[in-house]
Amino acid sequence: MNATFTKAVRYQVEAVCATPLRTCGADGDTELVLRNWQGIPMIQGSSLAGAMRGWLMKTHGNALAERLFGSQEQTGRLMVSDAMFQKDAKMVTRPRLRIDSATGSAAAGGKFDVAHISTGERFDFSLTWLGEEDAASETTAVEQMLSAMQRGEIRLGAQKSNGFGHVSLSVKKRAFDLREEKDREAWLEDSEDGAPVELPDLKNGREVTFTVVGHTDSVLVKGPAAEQEGDGSFVRNIQEADRPVIPGSSIKGVIRARASMIARWKGVPDSAMDDIFGRGSEEEDNGIAGKVQFEDCVMSADETRKITRIRINRFTGGVIRQGLFREEPVCSKVHLRITAPADCTMGCGLLVYALRDLGLNLANLGSGDAVGRGRISVESIQVEAPDGETVGITFDEDRNCTVTDPSGLIAGWLRELEVRG
């Protein structure tokens, strides 16, 4: 009887959450993260394999993906373990709000909380390739998948379009020739004495990156609960890893609302907007994943100030009893990062218009826009194409904007939007 494999390559991966990571079960409870029977947070190996397989199919085709991950006709050569966090991994809850696309306001009963694993938490998993002969193309593909995960092209867990699921990796590799006695012994002992491996440098061949740079004097995205302070309540900004943030979901909501308004002017159908930005589940399906990804904006915690306010009784015009509360808006530099597939030309055109309007102060981030909060003084919007070409928009102190587009990249997107709209 012949051995099913004589060669093996094992990759031991230590990962750190570079952004929040949402790992959830099939029950759809948004206030819990997936845990094993011991209560340890985890990502199922099937979820890891699905994320990597999807990227591999897009970049290398079905044949290689089926050899590594299997199909109904054949068993795959790559085994993917569950990813396990430390037992005390920090779980954080953020408030969210479902928006009624028809009215642009909050949907009835649309307020809910979402739990996730905090930025900076660590987890481990392994990938094991098995075969009968050396297959450099397959192990090279495994290392390319890990590199894509490191770059953020492969995201893990849920809420990917809201900036979740980006991890940084440290990888060790050990090759086994099971015809050699010492390698057989190491394999049976489940040895983890691999050598560090440098992942290949992948070129950005599929994504357009939008980077917005500026500053804000007063932005507030309210956290999940008010804290008691003295004779009133205290509301602070949402925090991630002890730093205030503007969540990617909040940025997405503002940009989508502005883009939707522009799309209506241009005659773009709602179905196209759902394809670009995604939508939640409906009776006939489980929803549509958005193509555009919005990162959290991490801000400086050094420039905050507490502002005392009072709640007014709308009927009497007087102060509501025990209505004193304090807020902590943030003054900080702003760095927004948004990515979109290079072939999503209509989406890129809408992003150019919506981000321009953000720079013109026609849209605000966070809460309190009625009292002047959330305005972003945008200095520049830089757009990097997959081939490395950079174009963009700059703003002067009077909010006049100048477009630098020598290759016509932005102009091409806007023409496409006019034609298809």
N, C-alpha and C positions, 0 to 999 in steps of 0.2 A: 504493500500500500504506500503510495507516494505522499509525502508531506504536502499540506495545503499551502505552506509558505516556508521559505528558507531564509528570507531577508525581512528585516523589520527596521523601521526608523521611528523613534519616539521623540515627540516635541513636548517638553514640559513648559507650560506657559504661566507666568505670573502677570496678572493684569491689575491695573489701577484705573478706577473710574475717572476719566478726565472731565466728564459731564455727569449729571444725574443719570441713573439707570433704573428703568421700570421693569421689574420682572414679576409676572402675574400668573395666576392660575386660570383654569377654564371657567370658573364660576363668575368671572367678570367683576369681582369685588374691587373697586378702585382704592379702597382704604387699607388694603393689605398687600404685602409682597409675597411671592412664592417662597415657601420654606419646606424643607424635608421633614421627616418624622421626628427629628431631634430639634426642630425649631431653627435650623440654620438656613439663612437665605441662600437661594441657589438659582442657577439658570439651567434649564434642562438641556442635555446634550443634543436632543432633537432640534431645539431652537438654535443652538450654535451651528449645527450642521445645515439647517435650512438657510440661515443668513449667509453662510459661506458658499453654499451650493448656488444660491441665487446670483451672487456676484460672479462665480466661475462660469455659469452658463452665459451670462451677458458678455463676458470678456474672452472666453476660450471655446465656447460652444458646448453642445450637449454631450458629445462623445466622451470628452475628458471628464465632465461632471458625472456621467454615469459610471465610468471606470472607478472613480474615487468614492462616490457616494451610493452607487448601486442603482438598480432599476428593478422592474418586475421580472426581467430576464436574467439578471446577474447580481451577485453580491458585491458590494463596494469594498474597496481595499483600504479605506480610511475609517478608523474607529474614533469617535468623538466622545469624550467623557462629559459628565455633568460638570458644571462650573460651581465651585463652592466658595462662598464668602466666609469670613470669620463669624463666629457665633454672635459677637457683639457689634456686628456691622450696624452703623447708624441708619435708621429709617427716618425719613422726613416726609411731612405731609404738606402739600400745597393746595390752596383753594383754586377752583376752576369755575368757569361759567359757560354754559352752552348758549350760543347766540342763534336767534331766529333769523335765518338768511333772508326771509321776506321783509322783515321790519328793521333788521340791523340792531335790535335790542335784545335783552335777555329773554331766553325762552322760559315758558312757564315751568317752574320746578327745575330750572336748569343749573342751580348752584350745587356743586359737589366737590369733594376733596379727592386728591390723587396722592397715593403714597409711592415713594421711590427710595432707592438706596443712594446715600449721599455721595457727592463728589469726594474723591480721595480714598474711598474704601477699596479694599483689595480682594481679589478672588483668584483661584487657581483652576486650571483644567489641562487636559492632555490630548494630543492628537497622535495616533499610532497608525503608521502605514505598514501594510503587510503585502508581500509579494514573493514570487519565486525567482526573480532576477532583478538586477539593478534597473530602475526606471527613473532616470534623472528628471525626465519631463514631469513626472507625477510629483516627486518630492519638491521640485522647483515650483510647481503650481501651489503646493501646500504653503510654502514660504511666501509666495506672492499673496495668497489669501491673508496670511498673518500680517503682511505689510499693508494690505488694503485696510485691515482692521485698525492697524496703528494710525493710518492716515485719516480714518473716519469715513472711508468709503463704505466699509461694512460696519453697520451699527447693530447693537445688540438690544434685545428687549423691545418694549413698546414705546410709544411717544417719540419715534425717531424724527418725525417732521417738526417736533418742538425742541429739537436739539439734544434729546437724550441718547444714551447708548454708545458714546465715543469712549474708547479705552486706550490706554498706552500699555505697551507690552514689554516684557523681558522674557526671552526665549532661550531655552537650552535644548540641545539636540544630541541624541545618541543613536548610532547605527549599530545594528546587530546582524552578524552573519551566523545563523544558527547551525551551520556546518562546523563552526569552531566551538570547542568545548568551553572556553572562557566566556564566550558570548552567550552560549546556552545557559551557563550558570548565572550570569548577570540577568538574563531574561527571566529565568525562573525565580530569581530573588527580587524581581521587579525593581531593579537598580535604577536610581534616578541621578546618576553621576554624569549627566551630559555636559557638554561644553557649550558656553554661550555662542549664539549664532547671530550674525549681523543680517538683518532682513534686507532683501533687495530694495533698491530705490525705484519706486514706480513713478512714472510720469503721469501727470493729471490729464488723462485723455478723454474724460467724459463729463466734467463738471465746470460750470461757470461760477465764480466766487464774487459776491458783492460785499465790499467792506465799507461801512459807514463810520467815519471818524468825526467827532465833535465833542461837545460838552453840554451839560445841563445844570441849571441853578437850583432846580426844585422838582424832583421826581419821586413819586411814592406809589409802590405797588403793595397794597395791604396784605399782611400775613394772614394765616389761618384763624387767629384768635387775638383779641385785644388783651393786654395785660393790665392789671390793676396797679395804679400808681397814685398814692396820696388820696385825694378826694375825687379822682376821676379815673378814666381808662387811658391806656397808652397804646397806640397803633404804630408799629414799626414796619419798615420795608421787609418783603420776603427775603430770607437769607439762605445762602448755600455755602457750606463750609465756613460759616461765621463771617461771610461777607455779603453785603446787600446785592441783590441781583434784580434785573428786569427779566422775568422768565421768557424763554423763547415763545411760549404759548401766547403771552401778552403781546409781544412784538408781532407775531403772526396774525393775531386778531386785528390789530390796528392796520397792518399793511394789507391784509386781505380785504378789510372793509373799504379802504381807499381804492384798492385795485378793482373791487366789485363795482364801485361807483363809476370808475373810468371805463370799465368793461361795458356797462350799460350804455354809456355815451357812445361807445364804439360799436355797439350792436353785437357784442360777444355773448353767446348763449350761456346759460347757467351751467349746462353740462360741461362746458370747457373749463369753467371756473372750478368745478368739482374735481376735474381731472388734474388741474394744476395744484390746487391747495388742499384737496381731499374733502371728505365729509364723513359724518358719523353713520352708523348703521340705520337702515330703514327696513320696512317689512320684507322687501324682496331680496335684500342682500345684507352683508356684514359691513358695509361701508366701503369707502375708497381711500386708499393711502395717498397722501399728497406727494407731489414730486419735489416741492420746494422745502428746504430744511432751514429752520431758524434756530440759531444758537442763543443760549442765555447771554445777557450782557452783564458781566461781572463789574461792579463799580467799586470805587474807593470808599472805605469805611471811615476815612479821616475827616471828611467834611459833611457832618450831619448836624442838624439843629432841631430842637424840639419846639414845636409851635402849638400853643394852647388855643383851642377853639370851643365854641358852645353850640349845642343843638337848639334849633328854634322850633317852637310849636307853630306849625303852618296855619292853624286856625286862629290863635290869639296873637301871634307875632311876638310872643314873649319867650323867655328862656325855658326849655324843658327842665323839669326838676332833675337834679343829678345828671345834667346833660353836658358837664364839663369833660372834655377829652383832649388828649395831646397826640400829635402826629410827629413823625421823624422823617421828613423828606430829605433826600440826599442831593448834594452838590458834587458832581464828579465828571471826569472825562468819560466819554461814551465811545464804545467800540462795538459795532454791530456786525455780525458775520452771517451771511445768508448764502446758501448754495442751491443751484438748480441744474438739472441735466442740460447739456449743451444743445440737445435736440428739442428742448422745450422753448422754442423761440417766442411763442405768444406769451408764455409766462415771464420770460426775461424782459420782454417789452413792457408788460404791466408792472414789473418790479421797478424798472427805470422810472416810469411815471410816478408810481406810489412813493418811492424813495425821494424823488425830486420834491414831491409835495411835502414830505416830512421835513426836508431842508428848507422849504418855504414857510414852515410853521402852519401848514394847513391841516396837520394831523399831530396829535400829542400822544405820548406814551404814559401809561399808568393812570391813576385816578386823580381827580381834582382839576380837570381841564377847565371847569367853570370858574375856578379861582386862580387861573393862570399857571397851573402846574403842568409838568410833563413836556414843556417845550424843549426841543433839542436844537441847539445852535450847531448845525452841521457845517463842517469845514470842507469835507470832500466825500465823494462816493467813488470808490475805485472798483473797477470791474476787471477781473482777470479771466481771460479765455483759456480753454484747455491747452492751447499751444503756447501759453505764456504771455501772449499779447495783453497789454494793459491799456485800458481807456477809462474815461471817467468824467465826473462833473465836480466843479469846485464852486464855492459860494463866498462872496465877499461880505463885509460887515452890514451892507444894506440888503442882504438876501438876494442879490443878483447872482445868477448862476451862469457858468461858462462850461460848455461841453468840449472836451478834447477827444476827438474820435477820428483820427487820421485814416484808419482802415475802413471806416463806415460800419463797424460792428453794431453800434447802437442804432444807427440809422436803418440798418437792415432789419433789426428786430421791430422797430416802429413801423416800417413799411409792411412787414408781415402781419402785424396787428391790424393795420388799416385794411389790408386785402382780405384776411380771413374773418375780420369782424363784419 
